[in-house]
């Protein structure tokens, strides 16, 4: 469970203090898939940085699993649009990097990783270098690196934004299937309304800066959802609500 209460954040600029987040409140229940959507540059990534413990808050509180005092940095999986695979390490050695940093023996780390290689669609590529992989495979390798550390909460910052449309659709379906298998709590930042509606249990809409939460939308479309779901009337109604809010000034 992730709970954000009255969170505000400002940054210092040459023109003075600039407020980015203004009294943000949201709640993500354990095992939920929640998306955060909003105008470009509104502070969505900043919100993820704060939840992950990378940035500090000016005011407000964050609770993870009902504990407001637990450390967050290194205890929450965080995946960015860029996969950040190290080009001089093989796929297998990239995915065990987190284990190595925690002092786990390389042989044990590799054994644990190999138990998941096939599930992540990387079988036969574990000894290849990242430049050999497609964009989707690189993202799966990056995601496996986070999953191996058994982090209950995963923060995804537009992880499929750089992929072509077909690969993005394939990765969306793969991610939902994996989420249903693992039961992680996921917070996804996206600019794509279709992606948010296809993947999420709930969507939070942020305003332009200084960002506030201006809508919480329950996505009650039945699962499993496919890309044929986007043609259904209920999907169209929910999308219209999202777009109306996003275009409101």
N, C-alpha and C positions, 0 to 999 in steps of 0.2 A: 504494500500500500504506500502511496505517495500523497502527501498532503502539503499544499503550499498555502500559507495564510498571510495575507496583507503584505506581500513581498513588494518592495520598491528598490530600484537601483538607478543610480546616476553615474555619469562619467564626466571627468574634467576635460574641457576643451579650451582652445584659445579664447573662445567667446564666453567661457565660464562653465558652470555646471549644466549638464544636459541630462534631463531625466529620460530614461529609456523605458523602465517598467514602473507602473503606478498602481500600487495596491492590488497585486495579482492574487487571486484566490482560485484554487482548483484542487480537485481530489481524484485520484486514480486508485480504484480498489485493486486488491491483489488479484492477479491473473487477467486484468482488463487490458484491452488494446485501445489506447486513446490517442487521437491526433490533435495537434495544435496547428492552426492555420491562421494566416493573416497577411497583411500587405508586406511587400518586400521591404526589408530593413526595419521592421517594427520591433524587433527584439526577441524573436523566437529562439534564435541560437543562444542569445544571452541568457534566456530563461533556462535552457538546457545546461549551459555552463554552470549556472548557480546550483541547479538541482544536483549536478554531478560533483559539486564541490570545487570546481576549477576557479570560479569567481565567488567573491563574498557578497553578501547582501548589505544594503544600507539599513534596511529595516524589514521586519517580518520573520517568519519562522518556516522551516521545512521539516516535516516528519517523514521518516522512512520506517514503515512497519511499526507505527505508533511510538517511535522513539525519536524525539527531537534533538537528542544529544549524541546520537551515533555518528561516527565519522562517515563521510560520503565518498571522498576522493579515494579511488581504488576499490570501492565496494559496490559501485554501480557501473554496469557496462555502458560504454559510450561509443557510438559508431558514427563517423562523419561521412559526408559525401565522398571525400577522397579516402581510399582504402588504407593508406599509410603502411602498405606492405614494404618491407625492406628489400630492395632489389638484389642484394648480395646473399640473401638467405632463400633456401628452397621454401616451397609452400608449407611443408611440414615444420620446418624450423621457424617459419613466421608464426604459425598458429600456436606453437608452444612457448612463444616469447614471454607471455605472462607468467607461465609456470616457472621459467628460468629466473625471472625477476623475484619470484617468491622463494627461490632456493630449492625447487623440486629437481631431483636428479633428471638429467636429460633422457635417460633410458625410460624412466617411469613416465615422464611427460610425453614422450613419443608414443608409448603404449596407450596412454589415455586418449591422445589425439587420434590415433589410428582406429579406435573404436567408433569414431564419428565421421571419419573421412567419407565413407560411402553415403551416409545420410545427407551430407552437405554437397553431394554431387562432385566430389573431388577425387574419387578413386582413380588411380592411374596417373594422377598429376602431383602426388605428394612430394615427389623428388624433382619436380620442375621448378623453374624460377618464375617470378611473377610476370615477366614480360611475355611469357608464353600463353598466359591465361586471357580469356575474354573478360570484358568488364564485369559481367555477372558472376563469373567464377572468382574473380578477385574480391568482390563484395562478399561472397559466401565464405571465402577464406578469412576475411576480416571479421565476419560475424562469428565464425567458429572460434576464433581467438578469444572473443569476449565470452561466448557460451561456456567454454572449457573452465572458466574461473568460477562457474556456478553462481553467477550474479543474478539475483531474483528480478532486479529492475534493469531494463535495457532502454537506453535513450538513443534514438535514431534521428540524426539530423540530415534530412533529405538524402538518404543513402542511395536512392536510385535516380537522382536528378540528372546525372551525367550519362545515363544509359539510353540507348535507342528505344523506341516505343515498344517493339516486340519483346526485347530483353527485359524491359521494365515490367511489362505485364507478367512475364514468366517469373520474375523475381518476387512480384507481389503475391502471386499464388503460392510460391515456395515459402515465403515468409509466414503467411497465414497458417499453412500446414505445419510448419516448424513450431510456431507459437502454440498451436493447439496440442502439439505433442509434448512440449517442454513446460507449458504453463507459466511462462514468464509474464511479468507485468511490463508492458511496452508503452512508451511515449514516443510518438513519431511526429517530427516537424516536417511539414510539407506545404507546398504552394498549390498542389494539385487537388482540386475538389473531388474528382472522381476517385483518386487514390484514397483520400481520407474516408469517403463513404464506403468504398469496397472493403477496406481493412478494419474499420474501427467499430467499437462498441459505443463510443462517445466522441464528439468533436468539440473542442474549445476554439472559439474565434477571438482573435486579438485585434484591437483597433490599431490605427497608426500611432506613432509616438506622440506623447508618452503612452505606452500601450496599457490598455485595460482589457480584461475579459469582458466581451460584449455579448457573447452568446455561448450557451452550453446546449449542444444538440445531441439527443439520444438517437442512435442509429438502430432502429428496431427491424431492419431488414433481416429476413431469415438467412441463416448460414446452412450450407456453404454458399458463398457468393462467387460468381464467375463474371467474366467480362460481358456476358450476355445480360447480367443484372442491370447494366447501365441503360438498357432499353425499356426497363419496366416502369410503369407509372409512378409507383411509390418512390423509386430512386429519383425520378425527375422532380417530384415534389420536394424531397429533401435537398436536392441540389439547388433548386430555385430559392429555398430559404437561405442556404449558405451564400449564394451569389448576391442575394438582396442585402444581406448583412455586410458582406465584404465591400459592396459598392456604396453603402450608406456613408454619408459624410457628416 
